[in-house]
Amino acid sequence: MDFIPFLKATGAKVAIIHGITGTLIPIILVLMMTRFFGPKRSWKEGLSIFPFALFAGLCFTVPYTLTGILLGPEFPSLFGSLLGLLIVIPLAKSGFLIPKNTWDFPPQETWPAEWIGQKIDKKDTTEVKMGIFRAWFPYILVALLLLFSRLLNPLKELLASVSLEWTNILQTSISTSFPFLYLPGFLFFVAGLATIIIQKIPFKQTKMVVHRSFKTIIGPAIALGFAVPMVKVFINSGVAGGLDKMPVVLASAAAALIGKSWTAFAAAIGAMGAFIAGSNTFSNMMFSLFQFTTALKIGAVPGVIVALQAVGGAAGNMICVHNVVAASAVVGLLGKEGLLIRKTLIPMTYYLIVAAIIGIIMLQFFKV
């Protein structure tokens, strides 16, 4: 099987599943806000915003899905969010579909203790006045760099030609390469350097941002630094001894135990991997071969099962400890991670159930 066409086809399936499932996420979040944080503790109170929430969801998911189908897996989240913002913000300001009765949190002095975390020091925040173009410049530049590096073949070939290679690892037939200039992370780095210049960020602030960013990524980097070799061992475990690879053995067991019903559990496996490992990327690296082989053994379309793995991994990111801790630090809610994870289980469960239903429909009725 040719990997690149399979990747694009699977990416399109991921975009379709996310597009359908994600459309209702805005209304679910509003319902949770009115139920858990409103004075009336009412689900019903949030339904007044349903027309606008549905419209806002479609403004993201429609361009997201079309981008995933037409351009490939690198662009959907970026273009979907940017186009969604460009549509939703002006219309929201104009009052389009906004209900007459608005909702807000109760006065802060009435908040329970569980709503309040550590206060953010004023000296750690900086207010900067700048024009709209300068403020949006980093996002526009990242979008353009990703677009050009993926669609302009001369540039794509140039970036991909520079790589670090390690052949015959530990005297085996396993080799790997690292085209670091072609990776999205490098493009984000280039955009960051350009932003420092365009926005004229002082050296002191740049140093502070670099320091904070390093502290933020050092934990996940250490975890992934050990996790990636473990994944490689997992995937290439059949290189010696005449035994099947571990993912193949697990797939055989899953196919024998669950059979055709595996489609209902594929997304949940992805979510479990992201929660345990702290990364959707790690979850996909660990379980994609397992999901692919399981699909072959039960006679399902591998692309659909692998797509459910990726969607499940994204859903699992909602309760991933690394992400929750990082988000808690940003909004000053350190120490409340357990509460946030319990609340976030609701949209994650919705996501996994709907994704599984869509996967079953894809396999049963469309044979994709």
C-alpha positions in Angstrom: 0.0 0.0 0.0 1.3 3.4 -1.0 1.7 5.4 2.2 1.1 9.0 0.9 -2.3 8.3 -0.8 -3.3 6.3 2.3 -2.4 9.2 4.5 -4.4 11.7 2.5 -7.4 9.4 2.3 -7.3 8.7 6.0 -6.8 12.4 6.7 -10.0 13.1 4.7 -11.9 10.6 6.8 -10.6 12.1 10.0 -11.7 15.5 8.8 -15.2 14.2 8.0 -15.6 12.5 11.4 -14.3 15.6 13.2 -16.4 17.9 11.1 -19.7 16.1 11.9 -18.9 15.5 15.6 -17.4 18.8 16.3 -20.3 20.9 15.0 -22.2 20.5 18.3 -19.2 21.1 20.6 -20.0 24.9 21.0 -23.5 24.2 22.3 -22.3 21.4 24.6 -19.8 23.8 26.2 -22.5 26.4 26.7 -24.9 23.9 28.2 -22.1 22.8 30.6 -21.4 26.5 31.5 -25.1 27.1 32.4 -25.4 23.8 34.2 -22.2 23.9 36.3 -21.5 27.6 36.6 -24.9 29.4 36.3 -27.0 30.6 39.2 -29.9 28.4 38.2 -27.7 25.3 37.5 -29.8 24.6 34.4 -29.1 22.8 31.2 -32.1 24.4 29.6 -30.9 27.9 30.1 -28.1 27.3 27.6 -30.4 26.3 24.8 -31.2 30.0 24.0 -27.9 30.3 22.2 -28.4 27.1 20.2 -28.9 28.8 16.8 -25.7 30.9 17.1 -23.7 28.0 18.6 -24.7 25.7 15.7 -23.8 28.4 13.2 -20.5 29.0 14.9 -19.7 25.3 14.9 -20.5 25.1 11.2 -18.3 28.1 10.5 -15.4 26.1 11.8 -16.3 22.5 10.8 -17.3 23.2 7.1 -14.0 24.8 6.1 -12.2 22.4 8.3 -13.7 19.4 6.5 -13.3 20.8 3.0 -9.6 21.7 3.8 -8.9 18.1 5.0 -10.5 16.6 1.9 -9.0 19.0 -0.7 -5.6 20.0 0.7 -4.5 17.3 3.1 -4.1 16.6 6.8 -1.7 19.5 7.6 -4.2 22.4 7.1 -7.7 21.7 8.5 -7.3 23.0 12.1 -5.4 26.1 11.0 -7.7 27.1 8.1 -10.9 26.0 9.8 -10.2 28.2 12.9 -9.0 31.2 10.9 -11.9 31.2 8.5 -14.3 30.5 11.4 -13.1 33.5 13.3 -13.3 35.8 10.3 -16.9 34.8 9.8 -18.2 34.5 13.4 -16.6 37.6 15.1 -18.1 40.3 12.8 -21.5 38.6 12.8 -21.5 38.2 16.5 -20.7 41.9 16.9 -23.7 42.7 14.6 -26.0 40.6 16.8 -26.6 37.9 14.3 -28.6 35.0 15.9 -27.6 36.4 19.4 -30.5 35.9 21.9 -32.1 38.9 23.6 -31.5 37.5 27.1 -27.8 37.1 27.7 -26.1 34.9 30.2 -23.1 35.6 32.4 -21.3 34.2 35.4 -22.5 35.3 38.8 -20.5 38.0 40.7 -17.0 36.9 41.5 -17.5 37.4 45.2 -20.2 34.7 45.2 -17.9 32.1 43.5 -17.3 28.8 45.4 -13.7 28.0 46.3 -13.4 25.4 43.6 -13.7 28.1 40.9 -10.7 30.0 42.2 -7.1 29.0 41.7 -3.9 30.8 42.0 -3.9 34.4 41.1 -1.8 35.5 38.1 0.8 38.1 39.0 0.3 41.4 37.2 4.0 41.7 36.6 3.8 38.5 34.5 1.4 40.0 32.0 2.1 42.7 29.5 -0.4 44.8 27.5 0.8 45.9 24.0 -1.2 48.0 21.6 -0.8 47.1 17.9 -2.7 47.1 14.7 -4.8 44.1 13.5 -2.3 43.0 10.9 0.6 42.9 13.3 -1.5 41.0 15.9 -2.6 38.5 13.3 0.8 38.3 11.6 2.1 35.1 13.3 -1.1 33.1 12.4 -1.1 34.4 8.8 2.6 33.6 8.4 2.3 30.1 9.8 -0.7 29.4 7.4 1.3 30.7 4.4 4.4 28.7 5.3 2.5 25.5 5.8 0.6 26.1 2.5 3.7 26.9 0.4 5.8 24.1 1.9 3.2 21.5 1.2 1.8 22.6 -2.2 4.9 24.2 -4.0 6.9 21.1 -5.1 10.3 22.9 -5.5 10.1 24.3 -1.9 8.7 21.0 -0.6 11.5 19.0 -2.2 14.1 21.4 -1.0 12.9 21.3 2.7 12.5 17.5 2.6 15.9 16.9 1.1 17.7 18.1 4.3 17.4 15.4 6.9 19.3 13.5 9.6 19.5 9.8 9.0 20.4 6.8 11.2 20.7 3.6 9.3 21.0 0.0 10.6 20.1 1.0 14.1 21.9 -1.2 16.7 23.1 -3.5 13.8 19.5 -4.2 12.6 17.8 -3.6 9.3 15.9 -0.7 10.9 16.7 2.8 9.7 15.1 6.2 10.3 15.3 9.8 9.0 14.5 13.2 10.4 13.6 15.9 7.8 13.7 18.7 10.4 13.3 21.5 7.9 10.0 20.0 6.6 8.4 19.5 10.0 5.6 21.9 11.0 7.5 22.7 14.2 10.4 24.3 12.3 7.9 26.5 10.4 6.4 27.6 13.7 10.0 28.5 14.8 10.6 30.5 11.7 7.2 32.3 12.2 8.2 33.0 15.8 11.5 34.6 14.8 9.7 36.8 12.2 7.1 37.8 14.7 9.8 39.1 17.1 11.0 41.4 14.3 7.6 42.5 12.9 6.0 43.2 16.3 9.3 44.7 17.6 9.3 42.7 20.8 12.0 43.9 23.2 14.8 41.5 24.0 13.8 41.3 27.7 10.3 40.1 26.8 11.6 37.7 24.2 13.9 36.2 26.7 11.0 35.8 29.2 8.8 34.1 26.6 11.6 31.7 25.5 12.2 30.9 29.2 8.5 30.1 29.8 8.2 28.2 26.6 11.2 26.0 27.5 9.8 25.3 31.0 6.4 24.4 29.4 7.8 21.9 26.8 10.6 20.4 28.9 8.3 18.0 30.7 6.5 16.7 27.5 9.9 16.6 25.7 11.4 14.3 28.3 8.4 12.1 28.2 8.3 11.9 24.4 12.1 11.4 24.4 11.6 8.1 26.1 8.3 7.3 24.6 9.3 7.5 21.0 12.1 4.9 21.3 9.6 2.7 23.2 7.1 3.0 20.3 9.8 2.1 17.8 10.6 -1.0 19.8 6.9 -1.8 20.0 6.4 -1.4 16.2 9.7 -3.2 15.2 9.5 -5.9 17.8 9.3 -8.6 15.1 12.7 -7.8 13.6 14.3 -10.9 15.2 13.3 -14.2 16.8 10.7 -15.2 14.1 7.8 -13.8 16.1 5.2 -11.4 14.9 5.3 -7.7 15.9 3.6 -6.8 19.1 0.9 -4.7 17.4 0.1 -7.7 15.1 -0.2 -10.0 18.1 -2.5 -7.5 19.9 -4.6 -7.1 16.7 -5.0 -10.9 16.4 -6.3 -11.0 20.0 -8.6 -8.0 19.5 -10.0 -9.5 16.3 -10.6 -12.9 18.0 -12.2 -11.3 21.1 -14.4 -8.6 19.6 -14.5 -9.2 15.9 -16.7 -6.9 13.7 -17.7 -4.9 16.8 -14.1 -3.4 17.0 -15.3 -0.3 15.1 -17.2 0.8 18.3 -14.0 0.6 20.4 -11.3 2.0 18.0 -11.8 5.7 19.0 -11.8 4.8 22.7 -8.4 3.1 22.3 -7.0 6.3 20.7 -8.4 8.3 23.6 -6.9 6.0 26.2 -3.5 6.2 24.5 -3.6 10.0 24.5 -4.7 10.2 28.2 -2.0 7.7 29.3 0.8 9.0 27.1 -0.1 12.7 27.2 -0.1 13.1 23.5 -2.3 12.4 20.5 0.8 12.0 18.4 2.2 9.4 20.8 -1.2 7.6 20.8 -1.2 7.5 17.0 2.4 6.3 16.8 1.7 3.6 19.3 -1.6 2.2 18.1 -2.0 3.0 14.4 -0.3 -0.2 13.2 -2.4 -2.1 15.8 -5.6 -0.5 14.5 -4.6 -1.1 10.9 -3.9 -4.7 11.4 -7.0 -5.3 13.4 -9.0 -3.8 10.6 -7.5 -6.2 8.1 -8.2 -9.2 10.3 -11.9 -8.3 10.8 -12.4 -7.4 7.2 -12.9 -3.6 7.8 -11.6 -0.7 5.8 -8.2 0.1 7.5 -8.5 3.8 6.7 -11.7 4.1 8.7 -10.4 2.3 11.7 -7.1 4.3 11.7 -9.2 7.5 11.3 -11.2 6.6 14.4 -7.9 6.1 16.2 -6.8 9.6 15.3 -10.1 11.1 16.2 -10.1 9.2 19.5 -6.6 10.5 20.3 -7.8 14.1 19.7 -10.7 13.5 22.1 -8.4 12.0 24.6 -6.4 15.2 24.5 -9.3 16.9 26.4 -8.4 14.9 29.5 -4.7 14.6 28.8 -2.9 15.6 32.0 -0.2 17.6 30.2 -2.8 19.7 28.5 -5.0 20.2 31.5 -2.0 21.3 33.6 -0.9 23.7 30.9 -4.4 25.2 30.5 -4.8 25.5 34.3 -1.5 27.4 34.5 -2.6 29.8 31.8 -5.9 30.7 33.5 -4.6 30.6 37.1 -6.3 27.4 38.1 -3.4 25.3 39.3 -4.5 22.7 41.7 -7.9 22.3 40.1 -6.9 19.8 37.4 -8.9 16.9 38.8 -12.1 19.0 38.7 -11.4 20.1 35.1 -10.8 16.5 34.0 -14.1 15.3 35.5 -16.0 18.1 33.8 -14.2 17.4 30.5 -15.2 13.8 30.5 -18.6 14.9 29.3 -17.6 16.3 25.9 -15.0 13.6 25.5 -17.6 10.8 26.0 -19.9 12.5 23.5 -17.1 12.7 21.0 -16.2 9.1 21.3 -19.8 7.8 21.0 -20.6 10.0 18.0 -17.3 9.2 16.3 -17.9 5.4 16.7 -21.4 5.8 15.2 -20.1 7.7 12.2 -17.4 5.0 11.8 -19.9 2.2 11.8 -22.1 4.1 9.2 -19.0 4.6 7.0 -18.3 0.9 7.0 -21.8 -0.4 6.8 -23.4 1.9 4.3 -20.7 3.7 2.3 -18.0 1.0 2.3 -15.3 3.7 2.4 
